[in-house]
Amino acid sequence: MITVYGAPPTRALRVVWMLEEMGLPYDLRPIDFSRRLQDAEFMAASPTGALPAICDGDARLMESCAILDYLGAKYGPTPLAPRFGDPNYPAYISFLHFGEASLAAPLNVTVGSRFFGPEEERDNFGARLAVDMAVAKSAALLGPLVRGPFLAGDFTAADISCGWALGLGHWLGFHDRLAAPLQDYVARLAERPAYRRAMSRAQPIE
């Protein structure tokens, strides 16, 4: 049984969504964010204290996109994770990591400022710049989405990665700044049954 530490709508949504798409059994273990560093079991899987992490037998993994890659490799073959040699592999692996490295990671500054910073520092230059960067970089997704409904041929974990990042637009207030095809893409992904099942496991962000 795979144990997922963390719960939607955090980055754990990526992992739970992937598990639901693959039909794999898992146990979801919500983490008290404020006390996570004292949670020895969780910290063994995620030494940085970052969500999410998983335990799969003797394997412990952190970083949501690395976990998606692992699940596809271990429990595949699956169309969710094209393999090396597949014509869609270059786009798949690029956008799998693009969703975190280029889109979501800079927004940590915005999240930290707006939800954890002192009142007078919540709308600061860095928080605004991070949103501007995410919006600008999201334009890289328009090319693939002109050619088809998904980023790398059929629906893959790259769509899970980027879809979650773009979905932050609703939470952080920049959804209307996304190009119309990206807004449509986010709405289309949210209609997937596996996404709906994953979101049904959501807990408040602490």
C-alpha positions in Angstrom: 0.0 0.0 0.0 1.3 3.4 -1.0 1.1 6.0 1.8 0.8 9.6 0.7 1.8 12.2 3.2 -0.2 15.4 2.7 -3.6 15.9 1.1 -5.2 18.0 -1.6 -5.4 20.9 -2.5 -1.6 21.1 -1.8 0.9 19.6 -4.2 -0.2 16.3 -2.8 -3.1 16.7 -5.3 -0.7 15.9 -8.1 0.2 12.6 -6.5 -3.4 11.6 -5.5 -4.6 12.6 -8.9 -2.0 10.3 -10.6 -2.9 7.4 -8.3 -6.6 7.8 -9.1 -5.8 8.0 -12.8 -3.8 4.8 -12.5 -6.3 3.0 -10.3 -3.7 2.3 -7.6 -4.6 1.7 -4.0 -3.2 4.2 -1.5 -3.6 5.5 2.0 -3.8 9.3 2.5 -2.2 10.6 5.6 -2.9 14.3 6.2 -0.1 16.3 7.8 -0.4 19.0 10.3 1.8 21.6 8.6 2.5 23.5 11.8 3.8 20.4 13.5 5.2 18.5 10.5 8.9 18.8 11.7 8.0 16.8 14.8 6.4 14.0 12.7 9.1 11.4 12.5 7.4 9.2 10.0 6.8 12.0 7.6 10.2 13.5 8.0 11.8 10.2 7.2 10.1 10.4 3.8 10.6 14.2 3.3 13.7 15.4 5.2 13.0 19.0 4.1 9.6 19.0 5.6 8.0 19.8 2.3 4.7 18.3 1.1 4.0 15.8 -0.3 6.0 12.6 0.2 5.2 9.0 -0.2 6.2 5.7 1.3 6.0 2.6 -1.0 7.4 -0.4 0.7 11.0 0.5 1.4 11.0 3.4 -1.0 10.5 6.9 0.3 10.2 9.8 -2.1 9.6 13.6 -1.9 9.0 16.2 -4.6 5.6 15.8 -6.3 6.8 15.6 -9.9 9.5 13.1 -9.0 6.8 11.0 -7.4 4.7 11.2 -10.6 7.7 10.0 -12.5 8.3 7.2 -10.1 4.7 6.0 -10.1 4.7 5.9 -13.9 8.0 4.0 -14.1 7.2 1.5 -11.4 3.6 0.8 -12.0 3.6 1.2 -15.8 3.6 0.9 -18.6 1.0 3.5 -18.7 -0.1 6.2 -21.2 0.3 8.7 -18.3 4.1 8.3 -18.6 5.5 8.0 -22.1 8.8 6.2 -22.1 12.1 7.1 -23.7 11.8 6.5 -27.4 8.2 7.4 -27.6 7.8 10.4 -29.9 5.9 12.3 -27.1 8.6 11.6 -24.5 10.5 14.9 -25.0 7.4 17.0 -24.6 6.3 14.8 -21.7 9.4 15.1 -19.6 9.8 18.8 -20.4 6.3 19.8 -19.3 6.3 17.3 -16.4 9.1 19.4 -14.8 8.0 22.8 -16.3 4.9 22.6 -14.2 6.9 22.8 -11.0 10.2 24.4 -11.9 8.9 27.3 -14.1 5.2 27.7 -13.0 4.6 26.6 -9.4 8.0 27.0 -7.7 8.2 30.8 -8.1 4.7 31.1 -6.6 6.0 29.9 -3.3 7.1 33.5 -2.7 3.5 34.7 -3.3 2.0 32.0 -1.1 4.5 32.6 1.7 4.0 36.4 1.5 0.2 36.4 1.3 -0.6 33.7 3.8 2.2 33.8 6.2 3.8 37.2 6.0 3.0 40.3 8.2 -0.1 42.2 7.0 2.0 45.1 5.7 4.3 42.9 3.6 1.8 40.6 2.0 1.5 42.5 -1.3 5.2 43.0 -1.9 7.3 43.3 -5.0 8.5 39.6 -4.9 5.0 38.3 -4.5 3.7 40.3 -7.5 6.8 39.5 -9.6 6.3 35.7 -9.0 2.8 35.9 -10.4 4.0 38.0 -13.4 6.7 35.3 -14.1 4.2 32.4 -13.8 1.7 34.2 -16.2 4.5 35.0 -18.7 5.9 31.5 -18.7 2.5 29.9 -19.0 2.5 31.1 -22.6 4.9 28.2 -23.4 1.9 25.8 -23.0 0.0 27.5 -25.8 1.9 25.8 -28.7 1.1 22.2 -27.6 -2.5 23.1 -26.8 -3.0 24.5 -30.3 -2.0 21.1 -31.6 -4.2 19.0 -29.3 -6.1 19.0 -26.0 -3.1 17.9 -23.9 0.6 18.8 -23.7 2.2 15.5 -24.9 -0.1 13.6 -27.1 -2.7 11.9 -24.9 -3.3 13.0 -21.2 -0.2 12.4 -19.2 1.4 13.2 -15.9 2.7 16.4 -17.5 -0.9 17.6 -17.6 -1.2 16.8 -13.9 1.9 18.8 -13.2 1.0 21.8 -15.2 -2.7 21.6 -14.5 -2.1 21.8 -10.8 0.2 24.8 -11.2 -2.2 26.7 -13.5 -5.0 25.9 -11.0 -3.2 28.1 -8.5 -4.6 31.0 -10.5 -8.0 30.5 -8.9 -6.5 30.5 -5.4 -4.0 33.4 -6.0 -6.2 35.5 -8.1 -4.5 35.4 -11.5 -6.7 33.0 -13.4 -8.2 35.8 -15.5 -4.7 36.8 -16.6 -4.1 33.4 -18.3 -4.7 33.2 -22.0 -8.2 31.9 -22.8 -6.9 28.5 -24.1 -5.2 28.0 -20.8 -8.4 28.8 -18.8 -10.2 26.3 -21.0 -7.5 23.7 -20.4 -7.8 24.1 -16.6 -11.5 23.7 -16.8 -11.2 20.6 -19.0 -8.8 19.0 -16.6 -11.1 19.7 -13.7 -13.8 17.6 -15.3 -11.8 14.4 -15.3 -13.3 11.8 -13.0 -9.9 11.0 -11.4 -9.4 14.7 -10.6 -12.8 14.9 -9.0 -12.1 11.9 -6.9 -8.7 13.3 -5.8 -10.3 16.6 -4.9 -12.9 14.8 -2.8 -10.0 13.9 -0.5 -9.2 17.6 0.0 -8.4 19.1 3.4 -8.0 22.8 4.4 -4.5 24.1 3.9 -3.0 24.7 7.3 
